[in-house]
Structures are given as C-alpha cells and as structure tokens.
Amino acid sequence: MPTEARAGRVGPRLTEHVRQPLLRNGYALVLNSGTSAVLGMGFWVLAARQFSVEEVGVSSALVASLALLSTIAQLNLSNVLARFLPTAGRHTGRVFAGCCLASAVTAVVVGVVFLAGARWWAPSLPLNTQDLLFDVWFVVALVLWCLFVLQDGALSGLRQSDWVLAKNTAHGVLKLCALMAPVIALSSHGVFLAWTVPVAAILVAVGLVMVLRLIPAHVSRTAHLAQPLAPRQIASFASFDYVVALVGTGLTSALPLVVLETSGAATAAYFTLAWSISYSLYLVSRSMATSLLVEGARDTGRLGEYSWRTFVHTTWIVAPLVAATVVLAPVLMRLFGPEYATEGTSVLRLLALSALPSAVVVVYSAVERVRKRMLRLVLVTTTINLTSLALVWVLLQAHGLVGLGIAWLATQTAAAAILLVATLGPLWLPGLEGRTMSRLVRVGSTARAAVRRGQHQQLLRGRYPEVARSLDLPPDWTVRRTFTTVGDVAVAEVGATAPDAILKLALTDRGSDALLASCRAVDALSSDPRVDRWADLLPRTLAVGRESGRLVVLERTVVGRDGRDVIAQARDDVPVSTVLGDISSLHRRTGRTAVMDAPLLGSWVDEPVALLEAWLDPTAPPGATGDLRTLLWHGWQGRAVTLSWTHGDLAPGNVVFSAEGRRTAGIIDWERARADGMSELDRTHFLLTVRMLREDRELGSLVCELLRRPELGAGVLGDPALVLLAWLDHVVGIVSKSDRFPPDGFWAARNVHPVLRQVRSTT
C-alpha cells in the first residue's frame, strides 16, 4: 500500500481514537504526569547543583512531609470529586465548594499539630525551631497544596483534563524559575519555597476559570446524567477512600522520611531522587485510572470494557518507559552528580520495574471505587502496604537501598498476580474472545481441577478408615483414584486390586442434599413400573452411611468408557444419537403433554430467574434479569411441552459407554432429576454440552452465538427460547451445588454475564 494511502487511513483512526473520552482524558493526564516528571526532574537537577546534598535531603523530606500531610488533610476528596462530579448535575458547584472547605480546615489543624510535635516525630526537619515565619508558611503551603490537588480531581470529574495539564505545567515552569530567584536561592529553605510559592497564583487563576466557565458548562452538558446525591453515600465513600489514601499514598509519601531517619540525609537524597524518577512512571497508571474512574462512574455497565482498555493502553505507555529507565538509570542519576549515580542506580532500576505490576493494582483500585466496594479496597490496600512496609523496614536495614527496591518490587508483583486472578480477570474475560484466551482459560481450569482433585484425594484418604468402618467395607479396599467434581461432593474409586465401587462423600450440607436427592431419584425410577428394563442404565446404590454428620454413598461401578472420551473421539454421531434415543425412551415412558401456562412459567422461569438474581446481586447489570424473564415468558407462553422424568444434568461426563463406544452402559449422577421435568431441556442440555466438548468452548460463548444466529443450531439448538431456558436451568443448577462459583468469578465471567448482556441487547 502506498505511504500516502496508509497515512490517510492512520490519521482519521488516530483522531477517532483520541476523541474517545476515556483515552483523551487519560492521555491528557498522562501527558500531565510526563510533563510534571520532566519539569520535576529538571527542578531536582538544578536543586542538586545549587544546594548541598544535605540541604537537598532535608528539603526533599520537607516536600515529602507536605505531600504526606496533604494526603491526610485532603480527606482524599479528590477521588470523591472524580467519582461523583460526573453525575452531580446542578449540585456540582456545591460539592466542589464543600470539599474545598473541609480540606482547608483540616489542613490548618493537621499542619499546626504536625508543627507542635515536629521535634518528636520528625526531629531532622527544620520546623518549630524559632523560625516562626517559615512555620507559618509551612501551614499555608499545606492548605494551598490541598486545594491545588483537589482542583485536579474536580477538573478530571468535569472531563477537563486539559486544564490539569496546563496548571501543572505552569507549576513546573514557575518552580524552576523560582529556584533561580535570588531571595530563594540564598535561603536555606530555598528548595521548599521554590516548590510551594508558585502554587498560590495558579490556584486563584484556575479557580476563577472553573467557577465562571467550566462548572456552569458541565451542569448544562450533563443534566441528563444527573443522579441523586445522598450525603450519607458520599460520606461513606469518602471515609473508606480516606483510609485507602492514608495507607496507600501515605506510605509512598513517608518512604523518604523512613530512609532519612533510618539511613541518614545523604541516603535519603539518593533515594528521593531515584524515587521521583520512578514515581513519574507510577503517575502514568494513576492518570489513566483517574479517567477510568470518571468514565466508569458515568456508565457502570461498561466498567469491564473501560478497565481492560485502560490497562492495555497503560501498559503500552509504561512498558517502553520502564525499559528505557532501566537501561538509562546510570545516566539519569548522574545528572544529579556522580555520587547519586553510584548510590541510586540499582534502586532506581528496581523501583522502575515495579511500575508494571503497580499498574494492575491501580486499575483494580479504580474499579473498586466505581463499584463503591470500599471496604474491600481498604482491606486489600492495607494488606499490600503493611506487607511492603514490613519488607522495606527489614531489607533496608539489611541491604540498604537495594533491599528497599527488592521489597517494593516483590510486594507489587505478588499483589498484581493475586488481583488479576481474583478480580480483574473475571471482569475482563467476558469481553475477551479468541483461541489464545480460550487456551488460557482451559489451562487455568485444568490447573484448578488438578488442585481440587488432589485436595479431595488427600481428604478421602484421611477419612477413609472411618468411612470404611461405617459402611462395613472389606479391609483390603483402598482409595484408588479420585475424580474432579463440580458440586460439594468428593468422588473416588475404591476397591482391592480393581475399582470395585464408587465412593461419594459429601463435603458440605449442600453435598449431603445432592447425594440424598440422587439416591431418592434412583430409587423412585427403579421402582417405577413404567421404566421397566430401562432401569438397567441407572447406578445401583450399595450402601448409605454418615461420616461427621455428612452423607456417604457407595455405588456399583459402571464398567465402560467415559462419555467425554467416546464423543470427543467419535467420527460420527452414533454415540450422541444413542444417548438421545435412550433418554427419549425414558421421556416417552413417563411423560405427559402440558401447556406452558402461568403456573408452569412461574416454576420454570420466575423461580430460576429469582434465584439467579439473588446470586448475582449486586454485580448484575441493571435490568438484566428483568430482560431475561421477559424474553423467556414471550418465548414460552402457550407452548406445548412434555413433562416427564428427566436427568436434569445430562452431559457427556454423566454417560458411560460400552467398550466399543456404540451402546450406553449407564447414566450416572441423578441429583437434579425430576419426575415432572421438561424433556426438551434434557435433550437441549446434552446437545449444548456435546458442542462445548467438540468445539472446545465455554457454554456462555456458545449460547450467545446461538442467540445471535439461531441458524447455526440444528434442531432444538435452533430454538433460542429453548437454548436460553436450558442455559438458565444449567446456571441455577451450578450455583445451587456449591459456593465455589461466585458471581464475580471466572466461571460467571465466561458463562453468565456474557449471556445476560446478549439478552439485554436482544430486548
């Protein structure tokens, strides 16, 4: 393709890319962070050339103290503004003014208290030491800095991140100029004064623009998005988020103080300048996360999409910067002087590398803020930072600054891995398709199944002596092999030299209920004269007992081949047709025709939807279960169905074939069997699971495809109403079996939420 043509296509795509509010505001905040980092580095380079190492160390600790106290005094209201201003409507100005007033008053109190006790908790700082003028300025600077930071949060919430870039760039330039002012250059507190004096003028100028122009325009533009603002809701969010800020940002701000008090002013100077460079990398992810917070608050239904895109674009930006920092670390530190390069290069590299896992933690924090799950965020942040602090304290004293860097990198990496698996992965998975993702999911599922199988094997072998005595099993029998199960039941082959029986041990009360239901269903079917010789396909119960109050069942071993292996390897549909013929025989022998009227719809639609809604809350998208109920009522009302004995969970894994794979040897696991079940659901569920097995895909993906394009499904799979009801029955069955399937977990992310979104788009 000619260069001109490529350029012609790239330009519009790039323009469209940047026009998206999530990315436009995120990039503006990232550019703000980059500009601030460059200007900040220039500031510290000039300061290092102009002042002694000790003066730089003390001044940097003063700036860090200001940041720490600001974190306390802001009450973390910056995040409140970013979270609630997008939908505050006509209350926007009032919310902003209230946050500023609360923070300013708190800043005065915090500053005075800090000054009064400075000789005890920060004796190395030149505070409360006869210089009253400087002490007063420290408190004033604290108030100004709190308001300065709150402005950033308000501008982000107003989707005016360009102004954040402008005001912080102005601050970076003015503080560089202030360093060269004779009055400041000659002062022993020159670095601190140059950092804080320019804030006042910028604060007033931007404040006037906000009041006169930006806030009124925002109120007019977002009137349709306005939501009621309950003071209690804001207070709850702010209080929990404040704790997050204290243990999160507070720790990072306190690190220079820890180094100063532990290792001296010179080491504090080396660390602070390395930290200032690496921290600029952290600001990239925090900037993108602020945009995520704003856009997620405006449209919570797209939080998974927004958070994934935020993470991807953050990584694209941060990864090259981290690589460049690691390579150029000696050069960057040498800008401050030879001794800085000698002492600070290694810790800079370690801190820079930690920016990559930190991006995961930052995105997670934004997600939880949008969801308003603040208690969980407090617990996670506290755990991460207490672990970091403990490791830093130990390794700093043992290995110096390198030990500090190792501690920080290790903690961030471990936290990122856990959060990816526990929270972000399930949130992102519904929107991620393709072979690579399917392979990753399969690998993860296989690993979890192996772990669970190993746990069951250890548990069964530990309990087997008591179980064997309660069931009066032969003394030479042992646990030979365990199986992977979905519910709360451990299953294993037991016997002497061969698998003589199947042992099922309930692990929970739900497991006991499932085993009891299966035994009752098998007994009822076996004694039903209509079934006759069909009962030969049923498992045979050999013994029933209890161990530690939980049910234990011993069944005969059905000799044959696993249905999954037979169907996956078959070159024709004979095994599938065989199973469908056998189950249809049961349906004919025990069935009766009925019409789906209100009582039946209540049983088959309303009750399962209510159970699903109770399980989903509060993660369900607004209206998701209502749309599902409406669609199913519309599709099933007045339809003729066959009510008969049904298996309830007919799938290849619950079928045993004869050795040649052409005849059904047995159908097992009848805990969801019903005497008045819908025969159509048995067949549909079996065909869905067969396609899942053969196409190596998740149920959620398959159901979504069949709902979008019914022509891709032959027979019953071409009936969207039948496919959707079979999916609902399957999901309710899974979540009723065990608590191991939370609504924000991987299984739900791949099999439940995508279908609910498809239902919403259909209706």
MARKEKOL-762867 format. One record per residue (C-alpha): residue in three letters; z, y, x. Coordinates in steps of 0.02 Angstrom, whole numbers, plus 50000, padded with zeros to 5 digits. Example, Ala and Ser with C-alpha at 12.3 -4.5 7.8 and 13.67 -1.06 7.14 Angstrom:
BEGIN
ALA503904977550615SER503574994750684
***
This chain:
BEGIN
MET500005000050000PRO499575017350070THR501025027650135GLU500665041550010ALA500755029349864ARG502395022049924ALA503115039349947GLY502515044049774ARG503475029549699VAL505055031249804GLY505285049549762PRO505455047649572ARG506515031949591LEU507705040949709THR507785055849591GLU508175044449444HIS509465035449550VAL510385051449594ARG510325057949416GLN511495044149358PRO513215052449337LEU514155037949415LEU513145039149575ARG512805057849575ASN514645062449564GLY515105048149681TYR513865053749812ALA514455071749796LEU516235066049827VAL515675055049972LEU514725069650047ASN516285079950023SER517285066750117GLY515975065950256THR515885084750274SER517785086050272ALA517885072250402VAL516645080650518LEU517455097650499GLY519165089650514MET518665080950673GLY517995097350740PHE519645105350694TRP520655092350790VAL519465092850938LEU519685111650951ALA521555110050924ALA521685096751059ARG520755108151181GLN521785123351135PHE523545115951121SER524555103451221VAL524685085151173GLU526485087751117GLU526025102751008VAL524595092950929GLY525755078350896VAL527085089150812SER525795099150713SER524925083450655ALA526605076850596LEU526865093350502VAL525175091250416ALA525605073150377SER527285078850306LEU526375091450198ALA525235077550134LEU526715066050104LEU527725079150011SER526175084149915THR525975066049859ILE527745066949792ALA527585084149713GLN525875081649634LEU526625067949525ASN524905060349553LEU524245071149412SER522565072049499ASN522185054549434VAL522835059649262LEU521565073749259ALA520145062349317ARG520625049149188PHE520955059849034LEU519915075849051PRO518255066849016THR518845063848837ALA520125078048816GLY518965089148713ARG519735105748663HIS521375100948747THR520565101248920GLY521245118248973ARG522975114348908VAL523055097749000PHE522485105849163ALA523715120249150GLY525155108649108CYS524795097649258CYS524705112749374LEU526355119849311ALA527265103149325SER526625100349502ALA527015118049562VAL528815117349501THR529055100149577ALA528305106049742VAL529585120149757VAL531025108149726VAL530355094749843GLY529975107449981VAL531715115249975VAL532565098249977PHE531505092450123LEU531905108150222ALA533765106550188GLY533815088950259ALA532445090250391ARG533685088650535TRP534185071450471TRP532565063250413ALA531305072450525PRO532265079550674SER530675080950779LEU529905093650659PRO530205112350687LEU530945115150514ASN532615122750464THR532855128850643GLN533175147650623ASP531335151950588LEU531565157050406LEU529805164350388PHE528995147950440ASP530145138050324VAL529635148850176TRP527805146950220PHE528005128050227VAL528625127950046VAL527245140049990ALA525935129650080LEU526585114149991VAL526365122449821LEU524615128449866TRP524105111549933CYS524695102749775LEU523655114449667PHE522185112649786VAL522185093749765LEU522415094949577GLN520865105749570ASP519875091549647GLY520475079549513ALA520075091949374LEU518335095549442SER517985076849453GLY518585074449274LEU517425088649221ARG515995079549311GLN515815094549427SER515995085549593ASP514775097849675TRP516165110649666VAL517355098649753LEU516105097849896ALA515925116749901LYS517785120749902ASN518245107750033THR516795112850145ALA517395130750133HIS519145124950180GLY518475115250331VAL517495130150395LEU518885142850365LYS520225132550452LEU519085130950604CYS518885149750606ALA520755151950584LEU521085141750741MET520155154850840ALA521085169550763PRO522185177250900VAL523765177950793ILE523655159450750ALA523035153850922LEU524565161551004SER525805153950882SER526725137950924HIS526355132750743GLY524535137850755VAL523785121150704PHE524815120250545LEU524475138450500ALA522605136450526TRP522635121250411THR523575129650268VAL523195148450267PRO521385147150203VAL521945136850051ALA522575151849952ALA520925161449943ILE519915145949898LEU521165140949764VAL521045157649675ALA519145158849683VAL518825141249617GLY520195143049486LEU519325158149411VAL517655148849402MET518505134249313VAL519385144949184LEU517925156449146ARG516475144249155LEU516735125849191ILE518105121349066PRO517305130148915ALA515625121948955HIS516465104748968VAL517345106948800SER515705111248715ARG514725097248800THR515955082948767ALA516575086948592HIS515835070448528LEU516825060448657ALA518495068448617GLN519925056148589PRO521695059448527LEU522855063148672ALA524605056548643PRO525865064448763ARG526775047848774GLN525165039048830ILE524845051948966ALA526665051649021SER526645032649033PHE525035032749134ALA525665046749248SER527355038749280PHE526645021949334ASP525235030049432TYR526515041049518VAL527395025649584VAL525715019049644ALA525415035349737LEU527135035249817VAL526975017649885GLY525105019249922THR524615036449982GLY526415039750030LEU526375025750158THR524755031450238SER525425049050250ALA527045042850325LEU526215032450462PRO526095046950587LEU527945050250558VAL528365031950588VAL527385032150751LEU528165048750803GLU529945042750776THR529615025450849SER528475028850997GLY528575047551034ALA527495063151014ALA526105057851134THR525815041051047ALA525885050050879ALA524485061550938TYR523405046850993PHE523695037750828THR523465053050716LEU521765057250787ALA521185039050776TRP521875038350600SER521005054550550ILE519315047150601SER519585030350516TYR520345038450362SER518715047650334LEU517945030350305TYR519285026750176LEU518835042850087VAL517095036050050SER517775022049941ARG519065033449862SER517725046149820MET516625033049737ALA518155026149647THR518545043249576SER516815043849500LEU517105026149433LEU518735032049353VAL517875046549266GLU516355036749204GLY517395021449158ALA518535032449053ARG517005039048959ASP516315021548924THR517565007348950GLY516324994548884ARG515294996449044LEU516764995149164GLY516134978749240GLU514414986049273TYR515105002549338SER516394994549454TRP515114982349527ARG513864996249561THR515255006749638PHE515734992749754VAL513934989149806HIS513505007349842THR515155009949930THR514814995150043TRP513055001450082ILE513805017750142VAL515385011450227ALA514694996350321PRO513505006050436LEU514825019350465VAL516105006050514ALA514864998050633ALA514465014850712THR516315019150729VAL516715002550813VAL515305004850938LEU515605023350971ALA517515022950967PRO517725027051154VAL516515041651139LEU517355048450983MET519095047651057ARG518505055151222LEU518055070951126PHE519915074451117GLY520195070851301PRO520205056151424GLU521965050751380TYR521505049451196ALA520065037751238THR521195026751344GLU522585025151218GLY521705026651050THR520045017051061SER520694999851012VAL521735005750865LEU520255016150803ARG519155000650800LEU520424990550704LEU520755004450579ALA518895007050553LEU518614988550516SER519984989150385ALA518955001650284LEU517854987350221PRO519204976850136SER520084992850084ALA518554997149977VAL518934981849871VAL520734987349847VAL520195004949799VAL518924999149671TYR520234987349598SER521445001949580ALA520155012249485VAL519784997549369GLU521614995449325ARG521785014149294VAL520335013849172ARG521104998749085LYS522805007649087ARG523604991849158MET524775002449262LEU526224990449281ARG525084977649360LEU524374990949476VAL526134996149527LEU526604978249571VAL525004974949670THR525084991449765THR526924989249805THR526644971649869ILE525184976849980ASN526064991750055LEU527754983750082THR526874969650173SER525904982450276LEU527464992150319ALA528414976650373LEU526984970650484VAL526694988050556TRP528524990050599VAL528594973250687LEU526934973750779LEU527034992150826GLN528614989150924ALA527974972950999HIS526164977651040GLY526034996451020LEU524595004650928VAL523514988950939GLY524864979450845LEU524864992850711GLY522974991150692ILE523064972250679ALA524424973450547TRP523434985750443LEU521794975950454ALA522614959250413THR523514966050260GLN521984974650187THR520904959150215ALA522134947350131ALA522364959149984ALA520484961149960ALA520194942349958ILE521544939549826LEU520944953849715LEU519144948049723VAL519614930849662ALA520934935949536THR520244951749453LEU518624959149514GLY517634942949524PRO517904938449340LEU517494956449292TRP515864956349389LEU515254938649357PRO514574941349181GLY513314953749247LEU512784943449397GLU511444930349374GLY510304920449488ARG510354905049594THR511484912149728MET512834917049604SER512694900249516ARG512944891349681LEU514454902149722VAL515224898549552ARG514884879949571VAL515664879649745GLY517194888749680SER517344877349528THR517164861849637ALA518504868049756ARG519714872049614ALA519384855049535ALA519724846249700VAL521364855649721ARG521884851649543ARG521404833349564GLY522454832449723GLN523944840249634HIS523794827849491GLN523674813249612GLN525254818749702LEU526164821549537LEU525614804849464ARG526124795049617GLY527804803749617ARG528144799849435TYR527294782949429PRO528854772149459GLU529724779449305VAL528114778749203ALA527824760549253ARG529574755749200SER529434764849033LEU527774756048994ASP528304739449072LEU526784738949187PRO526504724749311PRO527434727849475ASP525874726349582TRP524954740249490THR524734756949579VAL523824773549552ARG522084770249619ARG521074785949576THR521364802349482PHE520104811949377THR519764830449351THR520284836049177VAL520114852049076GLY521714850948975ASP523544848949021VAL523414830049047ALA523374820549212VAL522224805249206ALA522104791049332GLU521514773249352VAL522944760949380GLY522924742749425ALA523134729949562THR521514725649652ALA520404733849520PRO520584747649391ASP521444738049251ALA521874752749138ILE521814771749117LEU523474780949126LYS523634797849040LEU525174808549073ALA525474824748977LEU525964839149090THR526464851248951ASP526894850948767ARG525064855048732GLY524584839848832SER525754829048728ASP524994835948568ALA523234832048632LEU523674814048678LEU524544811448511ALA523044818348417SER521874806848512CYS522934791348477ARG523044795548292ALA521184798548278VAL520764782048366ASP522004772548256ALA521304780548097LEU519504776948146SER519884759148198SER520684755348029ASP519334764147927PRO518304750447840ARG516764761647837VAL516684761548027ASP516634742648044ARG515954736848213TRP515634754848268ALA517474754548318ASP516964744248472LEU516464760848553LEU518234767848536PRO519524766948675ARG520934754548645THR522744760148665LEU523774747548763ALA525454756448769VAL526294772948725GLY527884779948801ARG528754795648861GLU529244802049032SER530334817649048GLY530034820948864ARG528134820948882LEU526934808248808VAL526184794448916VAL524724783848855LEU523944768348931GLU522164764048877ARG520994749948919THR519684753949049VAL517954755748976VAL516854746749102GLY515234755849137ARG514444771249214ASP514944789349194GLY513824797749064ARG513564812849177ASP512804802249314VAL511694792449194ILE511004807649102ALA510754817949261GLN509784804049346ALA508784797949195ARG506914800949199ASP506784800249009ASP507834804748857VAL508334786948813PRO510184789248861VAL510274805348761SER509414797648610THR510594782648621VAL512144793448610LEU511414803948470GLY510974788148374ASP512724780948395ILE513634796948343SER512424799548197SER512864782048138LEU514694787248130HIS514214803048036ARG513194793347907ARG514554780247880THR515924793047849GLY515004808647791ARG514804818547632THR513744833747591ALA514564850647562VAL514034868747543MET514744882147659ASP515714892347533ALA517124904747564PRO518494891447595LEU517414881947720LEU516874898047805GLY518694902847818SER519064886347904TRP517554885848019VAL517284904348053ASP518754915448008GLU520134904648084PRO519244901248251VAL518734919648265ALA520554924748235LEU521134912748371LEU519814919448490GLU520324937348451ALA522154933548484TRP521704925548650LEU520534939648703ASP521654954448663PRO521714966748748THR520174962748851ALA518964960848705PRO517634974448689PRO517914984948533GLY517174976348381ALA516634960648475THR517494947948364GLY517054957648206ASP515214956648251LEU515404938148287ARG516194934748118THR514864944848027LEU513444935848114LEU514174918648078TRP514524922347895HIS512754928847874GLY512024913347959TRP513074900147871GLN513494906147696GLY512724894447567ARG512054881747693ALA512214863047660VAL513194853347793THR513834835747821LEU515714833847836SER516214817547922TRP517224810048063THR516724819548220HIS517194818248402GLY517424837048422ASP517044837348608LEU515534826048628ALA514834828648804PRO514084817748941GLY515774816749028ASN516554808648874VAL515244794948863VAL515234778548961PHE513574769148977SER513224751049013ALA512744746149190GLU510874748349158GLY511184765449078ARG510244761448915ARG511694757248800THR513304766348752ALA514814756548812GLY516134768448747ILE516554786048689ILE518224792548752ASP519434807348733TRP519594809848545GLU520954823148543ARG519844835648448ALA519194822848322ARG519214827548137ALA518984817147980ASP518134832147898GLY517184839048047MET515424846048043SER514234832748106GLU512974846148155LEU514214853048283ASP514424836148368ARG512564834548398THR512334852748448HIS513784852548570PHE513124836648650LEU511374843748672LEU512074860148743THR513114850948872VAL511634839848917ARG510584855248954MET512014862949052LEU512084847249159ARG510214845649186GLU509894864149216ASP511484866649317ARG512064881949221GLU513544888949127LEU513724887248938GLY513814906148918SER512144908849005LEU511304895148903VAL511974901448736CYS511444919348774GLU509694913348814LEU509584903248653LEU510214918048551ARG508924929648629ARG507484917148623PRO507774903448493GLU506034896548526LEU506684889548692GLY507804877348599ALA507084861948515GLY507844855048355VAL509634860748324LEU509614871448481GLY508274882148399ASP509534887148264PRO510514902448330ALA511864901048196LEU512194882848241VAL512194886348428LEU513404900848406LEU514604890948297ALA514574876448420TRP514964888848560LEU516424896148460ASP517114878848423HIS516984874248607VAL517834890148668VAL519264888748545GLY519484870548596ILE519584875248780VAL520834889348761SER521894878648645LYS522024864848775SER522834874648914ASP523454891548976ARG522384889349132PHE520954899249055PRO521474917549040PRO520294929948956ASP520084939449119GLY519754923849223PHE518154916449297TRP517834904149155ALA517944917749023ALA516874929349129ARG515454916749133ASN515614908648962VAL516434920348838HIS516144938648875PRO514254937448901VAL514054929248730LEU515124942448646ARG514054956048724GLN512484946948666VAL513204946048490ARG513544964748492SER511774968548547THR511084956848412THR512054965048272
***
